[in-house]
Amino acid sequence: MNTIHHIWIKTILLMAGLWLASGAVHAQEGAGPCPPGIGYYGTHDGIPSCGQPGNSQAPAAHYEDRWGAIVTDFSHGSVGMINNAATQSSAEQLATADCQAKGGVTCKVEIAYANECAALVAGDKTHITRAGATVEAAIQAGVKKCSEEDNHCRAYFSGCSPTVQIQ
């Protein structure tokens, strides 16, 4: 046999092998992290998506809010901050406790924020807090506002409390 015949035979064998392998993959559908009889639809952010047979849609994602807060007592040089609290009230309480643990006596909530970022920006005479979609956006908004009234404005504290996917 010549070389062309060998190439054709190898090609046919390769294609037959691929065809058989694809059948084996389809035979394993339903295998994976889902219970028997429940379809597997891949992952979303590392979480397996399972559903009833014949259901071509993965279950809808469910998100929960997360809160953060910045609390200050500038007369005692204290700042408290918390991120990723389940409620506004708990974020404010935890940030106040952080402020008090750092020597604060009359700690005041400067900002509470949900599902976003915040920054505390201070200049020579004043301070300001701002929220934004990112830390950079919060800092930029804070520096801009602070610079309208003060000099040498810069960020001292910043953080984010993004939503958390539950399902």
C-alpha positions as CSV (number, residue, x, y, z in Angstrom):
1,M,0.0,0.0,0.0
2,N,1.1,3.5,-0.7
3,T,1.3,6.4,1.8
4,I,-2.0,7.9,0.6
5,H,-3.9,4.7,1.5
6,H,-2.2,4.7,5.0
7,I,-3.3,8.3,5.6
8,W,-6.9,7.4,4.5
9,I,-7.1,4.4,6.8
10,K,-5.7,6.4,9.8
11,T,-8.2,9.2,9.1
12,I,-11.1,6.8,9.0
13,L,-10.0,5.1,12.2
14,L,-9.5,8.4,13.9
15,M,-13.0,9.6,12.9
16,A,-14.6,6.3,14.0
17,G,-12.8,6.7,17.4
18,L,-14.1,10.2,17.8
19,W,-17.6,9.1,16.9
20,L,-17.5,6.4,19.5
21,A,-16.0,8.7,22.2
22,S,-18.8,11.3,21.6
23,G,-21.3,8.5,22.2
24,A,-19.6,7.7,25.5
25,V,-19.8,11.3,26.6
26,H,-23.5,11.5,25.9
27,A,-24.0,8.3,27.8
28,Q,-22.6,10.0,30.9
29,E,-25.0,12.9,30.8
30,G,-26.5,13.3,34.2
31,A,-23.2,12.3,35.8
32,G,-21.5,14.9,37.9
33,P,-22.3,16.8,41.1
34,C,-26.1,16.5,40.7
35,P,-28.3,13.7,42.2
36,P,-29.3,10.8,39.9
37,G,-32.1,11.8,37.5
38,I,-31.3,15.5,37.8
39,G,-29.7,17.2,34.8
40,Y,-26.3,18.9,35.1
41,Y,-26.0,22.2,33.2
42,G,-22.4,23.2,34.0
43,T,-21.2,25.7,36.6
44,H,-21.7,29.4,37.2
45,D,-19.0,31.0,39.4
46,G,-17.9,27.5,40.4
47,I,-21.4,26.4,41.6
48,P,-23.0,23.4,39.8
49,S,-26.3,24.1,38.1
50,C,-28.7,21.2,38.4
51,G,-32.3,20.9,37.3
52,Q,-35.1,18.4,36.4
53,P,-34.7,16.4,33.3
54,G,-36.1,18.2,30.3
55,N,-35.6,21.6,32.0
56,S,-33.0,23.4,29.9
57,Q,-32.7,26.4,32.3
58,A,-30.5,26.4,35.3
59,P,-32.1,27.6,38.6
60,A,-32.3,31.4,39.0
61,A,-29.5,32.8,41.0
62,H,-30.4,34.4,44.4
63,Y,-28.3,37.2,45.9
64,E,-28.3,38.8,49.3
65,D,-27.2,42.3,50.2
66,R,-24.1,42.9,52.2
67,W,-23.5,46.1,54.2
68,G,-20.5,48.1,55.3
69,A,-20.0,51.2,57.5
70,I,-17.4,53.7,58.4
71,V,-17.7,55.2,61.9
72,T,-15.4,58.0,63.3
73,D,-14.5,59.8,66.4
74,F,-12.0,62.4,65.1
75,S,-11.7,64.1,68.5
76,H,-10.0,60.9,69.7
77,G,-8.4,60.0,66.3
78,S,-10.4,56.8,65.9
79,V,-12.0,55.3,62.8
80,G,-13.9,52.0,62.7
81,M,-14.8,50.2,59.5
82,I,-16.6,46.9,58.7
83,N,-17.5,45.2,55.4
84,N,-19.8,42.3,54.4
85,A,-22.3,42.5,57.3
86,A,-25.7,41.0,56.7
87,T,-27.7,44.1,57.7
88,Q,-27.2,47.9,58.0
89,S,-27.8,47.7,61.7
90,S,-25.1,45.1,62.2
91,A,-22.6,46.9,60.0
92,E,-23.1,50.1,62.0
93,Q,-22.8,48.3,65.4
94,L,-19.7,46.4,64.3
95,A,-18.0,49.5,62.9
96,T,-18.9,51.4,66.1
97,A,-17.3,48.6,68.2
98,D,-14.2,48.8,66.0
99,C,-14.0,52.6,66.5
100,Q,-14.4,52.2,70.2
101,A,-11.8,49.5,70.4
102,K,-9.4,52.0,68.8
103,G,-10.0,54.6,71.5
104,G,-13.2,56.2,70.2
105,V,-15.7,57.6,72.7
106,T,-18.3,59.4,70.7
107,C,-18.1,57.3,67.5
108,K,-20.4,58.6,64.8
109,V,-21.7,56.7,61.7
110,E,-20.3,58.6,58.7
111,I,-21.7,56.3,56.0
112,A,-23.4,52.9,55.7
113,Y,-23.5,51.3,52.3
114,A,-24.9,48.2,50.7
115,N,-23.6,46.3,47.7
116,E,-21.0,48.9,46.8
117,C,-17.7,50.4,48.0
118,A,-17.0,53.4,50.2
119,A,-14.0,55.6,51.1
120,L,-13.1,58.0,53.8
121,V,-11.1,60.9,52.4
122,A,-9.5,63.6,54.5
123,G,-7.7,66.9,53.8
124,D,-6.0,69.4,56.1
125,K,-9.2,70.6,57.8
126,T,-12.1,68.3,56.8
127,H,-13.1,64.8,56.0
128,I,-15.7,63.3,53.7
129,T,-17.1,59.8,52.9
130,R,-18.4,58.7,49.5
131,A,-19.7,55.5,48.1
132,G,-19.3,54.1,44.6
133,A,-19.4,51.0,42.4
134,T,-15.7,50.4,43.0
135,V,-13.1,51.6,45.5
136,E,-11.5,53.8,42.9
137,A,-14.9,55.5,42.1
138,A,-15.6,56.1,45.8
139,I,-12.1,57.5,46.4
140,Q,-12.3,59.7,43.2
141,A,-15.7,61.1,44.3
142,G,-14.4,61.7,47.8
143,V,-11.2,63.5,46.7
144,K,-13.2,65.6,44.2
145,K,-15.6,66.8,46.9
146,C,-12.9,67.3,49.6
147,S,-10.7,69.3,47.1
148,E,-13.6,71.8,46.6
149,E,-13.2,72.7,50.3
150,D,-9.7,71.7,51.4
151,N,-6.1,70.9,50.5
152,H,-4.1,67.7,50.5
153,C,-7.1,65.4,50.2
154,R,-6.4,61.7,50.2
155,A,-8.1,58.4,51.0
156,Y,-7.4,56.9,54.5
157,F,-9.9,54.0,54.6
158,S,-11.8,52.2,51.9
159,G,-13.6,48.9,51.4
160,C,-16.4,47.1,49.5
161,S,-19.4,45.0,50.5
162,P,-20.5,43.3,47.3
163,T,-23.7,41.2,47.1
164,V,-23.2,37.5,47.8
165,Q,-24.7,34.7,45.6
166,I,-26.7,32.4,47.8
167,Q,-28.1,30.0,45.1
